[in-house]
Amino acid sequence: MTTSPSAIPITAEPFSLIDRLKNFQRALTPEELADLLQVSRLTVVRKAKKGTIPSFRVGTCVRFDPKSVALWLMRRGVQ
């Protein structure tokens, strides 16, 4: 039995980083954002502390609104 190309499932995962961020329905941890941006967790935390990347705090934890981060990236020309 052969499989035709049309029988291969197509993933519904968005292709762009901006689309992926916009699809999150909750705040991101530094680890999650670092993974998406392909940088270290420390880089994300340092940028948040400097105010370079939009973030907010929940107690002692830093979190990131995915839509704010997507807008921040779009303003910098990332697609």
FIMI-425417 format. One record per residue (C-alpha): x, y, z; residue in three letters. Coordinates in steps of 0.02 Angstrom, whole numbers. Example, Ala and Ser with C-alpha at 12.3 -4.5 7.8 and 13.67 -1.06 7.14 Angstrom:
% residues 2
        X        Y        Z   code
      615     -225      390    ALA
      684      -53      357    SER
This chain:
% residues 79
        X        Y        Z   code
        0        0        0    MET
       70      169      -49    THR
       33      334       33    THR
      -11      479      -78    SER
       55      652      -33    PRO
     -122      710        4    SER
     -139      576      139    ALA
        4      651      241    ILE
      -72      752      383    PRO
      -35      937      382    ILE
        0     1012      551    THR
     -102     1162      601    ALA
       46     1242      687    GLU
       75     1421      628    PRO
      237     1453      538    PHE
      290     1624      599    SER
      350     1667      773    LEU
      223     1808      781    ILE
       79     1688      740    ASP
      141     1563      868    ARG
      145     1698     1003    LEU
      -28     1763      959    LYS
     -101     1588      981    ASN
      -50     1574     1165    PHE
     -196     1599     1283    GLN
      -93     1624     1440    ARG
       60     1715     1503    ALA
      229     1640     1460    LEU
      368     1595     1581    THR
      546     1652     1545    PRO
      589     1474     1496    GLU
      446     1463     1370    GLU
      487     1631     1292    LEU
      672     1590     1285    ALA
      631     1429     1194    ASP
      522     1520     1067    LEU
      653     1656     1038    LEU
      795     1529     1039    GLN
      894     1624     1169    VAL
      943     1583     1347    SER
      825     1604     1493    ARG
      950     1724     1570    LEU
      944     1837     1415    THR
      754     1847     1427    VAL
      758     1886     1614    VAL
      892     2020     1592    ARG
      795     2104     1451    LYS
      638     2101     1558    ALA
      730     2179     1705    LYS
      799     2318     1593    LYS
      626     2348     1520    GLY
      686     2302     1345    THR
      556     2166     1324    ILE
      377     2188     1388    PRO
      346     2090     1547    SER
      252     2093     1711    PHE
      274     2017     1882    ARG
      167     1897     1979    VAL
      241     1903     2153    GLY
      425     1866     2126    THR
      398     1782     1956    CYS
      417     1871     1790    VAL
      290     1832     1654    ARG
      264     1885     1474    PHE
      102     1928     1385    ASP
      121     1839     1217    PRO
       22     1972     1121    LYS
      130     2112     1193    SER
      287     2016     1148    VAL
      219     1986      971    ALA
      187     2173      951    LEU
      360     2213     1020    TRP
      439     2094      892    LEU
      334     2163      748    MET
      393     2339      789    ARG
      570     2274      770    ARG
      535     2197      601    GLY
      524     2014      652    VAL
      398     1910      555    GLN
